[in-house]
């Protein structure tokens, strides 16, 4: 079996995640305006300066520890969506019920 290889100095990918057990709940969360997010991406609370905005966005590659991750987006946000430029639009997110919830990662 081949091993997945990440090249040196390549950012971690924060997409292609999917729930792997029954420890996940699907909920609706408000999202940042004008940000495309692929289905299966990790999402976190948006922070502007040192303040949370109340909206969610894609988790940055700098969030390697996963401390700010709240879930996995269940539907894509694309620039052709009618609400793409709307802050607070609600999208489906898989949120873990426990700290031991398992997820798949597609490589």
C-alpha positions in Angstrom: 0.0 0.0 0.0 1.4 3.4 -0.9 1.9 6.0 1.8 0.6 9.6 1.5 3.5 12.0 1.1 3.4 15.7 2.0 6.3 17.7 0.5 8.5 19.7 2.9 7.2 23.3 3.3 3.8 22.4 1.9 0.8 23.6 4.0 -1.5 21.1 5.6 -4.7 20.6 3.6 -7.9 21.4 5.5 -10.4 19.7 3.2 -11.6 16.2 2.3 -12.7 15.3 5.8 -15.9 13.2 6.4 -17.5 11.8 9.6 -16.5 8.2 10.3 -18.8 7.2 13.2 -22.1 8.2 14.8 -20.6 10.8 17.0 -21.4 13.7 14.7 -24.5 15.9 14.4 -25.5 18.0 11.4 -26.3 21.6 12.3 -26.5 25.0 10.5 -23.9 27.7 11.2 -23.5 31.3 9.9 -20.6 31.8 7.5 -18.3 34.7 6.4 -19.2 36.5 3.2 -17.4 36.0 -0.1 -15.3 32.9 0.8 -15.5 29.8 -1.2 -15.3 26.6 0.8 -15.2 23.0 -0.5 -17.4 20.3 0.9 -15.5 18.4 3.5 -13.3 21.3 4.6 -12.6 21.9 8.3 -14.3 25.1 9.6 -13.5 27.3 12.5 -14.9 30.6 14.1 -13.8 33.7 12.1 -11.5 36.0 14.1 -10.8 39.6 13.0 -8.0 41.1 15.0 -8.5 39.5 18.4 -12.3 39.4 18.2 -14.6 36.7 17.0 -17.2 37.9 14.4 -19.9 35.3 15.1 -19.4 33.8 11.6 -17.5 30.7 10.6 -14.9 30.2 7.8 -12.5 27.7 6.5 -9.8 26.6 8.9 -6.4 28.1 8.0 -3.4 25.9 7.4 -1.7 27.5 10.4 -4.3 25.8 12.7 -2.2 22.6 12.8 -3.2 21.8 16.4 -6.9 21.9 15.5 -7.7 24.0 18.6 -10.1 26.2 16.7 -11.8 23.6 14.5 -15.5 23.3 15.2 -16.6 20.8 12.4 -16.7 19.7 8.8 -18.7 21.7 6.2 -21.3 19.4 4.7 -22.1 21.5 1.6 -19.8 23.6 -0.6 -19.9 27.4 -0.8 -19.2 28.6 -4.3 -19.0 32.0 -6.0 -22.1 31.3 -8.0 -24.3 30.8 -4.9 -27.0 33.5 -4.6 -26.0 34.2 -1.0 -22.2 34.1 -1.6 -21.6 37.7 -0.7 -23.9 37.5 2.3 -22.3 37.4 5.8 -24.2 35.1 8.1 -25.6 32.8 5.4 -26.3 29.4 7.1 -24.7 26.2 5.8 -24.7 22.6 7.1 -21.8 21.6 9.3 -21.0 18.2 10.8 -20.0 18.9 14.5 -18.5 16.2 16.7 -20.5 15.2 19.8 -17.4 14.0 21.6 -13.7 14.6 21.6 -13.2 11.1 20.4 -15.4 11.4 17.3 -13.7 9.9 14.3 -13.4 11.2 10.8 -12.1 10.0 7.4 -9.5 12.0 5.5 -9.3 11.5 1.8 -5.8 11.6 0.4 
